[in-house]
């Protein structure tokens, strides 16, 4: 069986990456052969956020130091990691989607030379509105996330797929699915 494809999804907080990924997993057919890598995050689980493995900062550090993660990064005062087993479907020819980090993109490209980068974007106004609505951060944290979004923005030539998520989830999800299908 041939190796699958690794899709590394990036975008600023509030762009709707989790929502677009959930839409994609619900609407893609079996022919897409998709698998979503579950992340470990050093924050408690919350029903309005992605389904992740919640870890204390100490437990995360212990797993990281033991080599449990194939990729890991820090962002917005949290630790994120993807366990090795989450990429195992690649060896079965599946396409694996990882909700990644722009800050770890260079390391991801070095570690996975055939990485496909998909960027989900939204206008600064939409980002600010969504961050306020989800109610997880203070106004200071929201301002810091918006500044990070501005600072870590990527040029179009730096990504393989770019999707604007300023209107409806159906529009953004369908566009990502269309673009993934074009990859063959």
C-alpha positions in Angstrom: 0.0 0.0 0.0 1.3 3.5 -0.9 1.9 6.1 1.7 -0.9 8.6 2.3 -0.9 12.4 2.3 -0.4 14.6 5.3 -2.4 17.8 5.3 -1.2 20.4 7.8 -4.0 22.8 8.4 -3.1 26.2 9.7 -4.7 29.5 10.4 -5.3 32.1 13.2 -7.4 31.5 16.2 -11.0 32.3 15.3 -10.6 31.4 11.6 -12.7 28.3 12.2 -10.2 25.5 11.6 -12.0 23.1 14.0 -15.4 23.8 12.5 -14.1 23.4 8.9 -12.4 20.2 9.9 -15.6 18.9 11.5 -17.6 19.8 8.4 -15.1 18.1 6.2 -15.1 14.9 8.2 -18.9 14.9 8.1 -19.3 15.6 4.4 -16.4 13.9 2.8 -17.1 10.6 1.2 -15.3 7.3 1.7 -13.3 7.9 -1.5 -11.5 10.8 0.3 -10.1 8.3 2.7 -9.6 10.9 5.4 -8.4 10.6 9.0 -8.3 13.4 11.5 -5.4 13.4 13.9 -6.5 14.0 17.5 -4.4 16.5 19.4 -3.2 16.6 22.9 -3.6 20.1 24.5 -2.7 21.4 27.9 -6.2 22.7 28.6 -9.3 21.1 30.0 -11.9 19.7 27.5 -14.8 22.0 26.7 -17.9 21.0 24.8 -17.6 24.0 22.4 -14.0 23.2 21.4 -12.4 20.4 19.5 -12.4 16.9 20.9 -8.8 16.6 22.2 -6.9 14.7 24.8 -6.8 17.2 27.7 -3.5 17.1 29.7 -2.1 19.1 32.6 1.0 21.1 31.7 3.0 18.6 33.8 1.6 15.5 32.0 2.2 17.1 28.6 5.8 17.9 29.5 6.4 14.3 30.7 4.9 12.9 27.4 6.9 15.3 25.3 10.1 14.5 27.2 9.4 10.8 26.7 9.1 11.3 22.9 5.4 10.5 22.8 4.7 13.2 20.2 5.6 13.2 16.5 5.0 16.9 16.5 4.5 19.4 19.3 4.5 23.2 19.8 3.5 26.0 22.2 1.0 28.7 21.2 -1.2 31.1 23.1 0.1 29.9 26.5 -0.9 26.3 25.7 1.0 23.1 24.6 -0.1 21.1 21.6 1.0 17.7 20.5 0.2 14.9 18.1 1.0 11.4 19.1 2.8 9.1 16.7 -0.2 6.8 16.5 -2.3 9.6 15.0 -0.2 9.5 11.8 -0.3 5.7 11.5 -3.1 5.9 8.9 -0.6 7.4 6.5 1.0 3.9 6.2 -2.4 2.6 5.1 -2.7 5.1 2.2 -5.0 7.5 4.0 -5.0 11.3 4.0 -4.3 12.5 7.5 -5.4 16.0 8.5 -3.5 17.7 11.3 -4.7 21.0 12.9 -1.2 22.4 13.1 0.5 25.7 14.0 1.9 28.4 11.8 4.7 28.7 14.4 5.8 25.0 13.9 5.3 25.0 10.1 9.0 25.1 9.3 9.7 22.1 11.5 6.7 20.3 10.0 8.1 20.9 6.5 11.5 19.6 7.5 10.1 16.5 9.2 7.6 15.8 6.4 8.9 16.9 3.0 5.7 16.0 1.2 3.6 18.0 3.6 0.6 19.8 2.1 -0.2 23.1 3.8 -3.8 24.2 3.9 -4.6 27.6 5.4 -8.0 28.6 6.7 -8.3 32.4 6.9 -10.8 35.0 8.0 -10.7 38.8 8.0 -9.5 40.6 11.2 -13.0 41.8 12.0 -14.4 38.2 11.8 -11.5 36.8 13.9 -12.2 39.4 16.6 -15.9 38.7 16.6 -15.5 34.9 16.8 -12.9 35.1 19.6 -15.2 37.3 21.6 -18.2 35.1 21.0 -16.5 31.9 22.1 -15.8 33.5 25.5 -12.6 31.5 26.4 -10.2 34.4 26.6 -9.9 37.8 28.2 -9.8 40.9 26.0 -6.0 41.0 26.5 -5.7 37.4 25.3 -7.9 38.2 22.3 -5.7 41.2 21.4 -2.6 38.9 21.7 -4.2 36.3 19.4 -5.1 39.0 16.8 -1.5 40.3 16.9 -0.1 36.8 16.5 -2.5 36.3 13.5 -1.1 39.5 11.9 2.5 38.6 12.7 2.3 35.0 11.5 0.3 35.5 8.4 1.6 33.6 5.3 1.8 34.7 1.8 -0.2 32.8 -0.8 2.9 31.2 -2.3 3.7 29.7 1.1 0.6 27.4 1.2 -0.8 24.8 -1.1 -4.5 25.4 -0.3 -6.0 28.6 1.0 -9.7 28.9 2.0 -11.4 32.0 3.2 -13.9 31.3 6.1 -15.7 34.7 6.4 -19.2 33.6 5.3 -20.8 30.2 6.0 -19.2 27.0 7.2 -20.8 25.2 4.2 -19.0 27.5 1.8 -15.6 27.1 3.5 -15.9 23.4 4.0 -17.1 22.7 0.4 -14.1 24.8 -0.9 -11.6 22.8 1.2 -13.1 19.6 0.1 -13.0 20.7 -3.6 -9.4 21.7 -3.2 -8.4 18.4 -1.6 -10.1 16.5 -4.4 -8.1 18.5 -7.0 -4.9 17.2 -5.4 -5.9 13.8 -6.7 
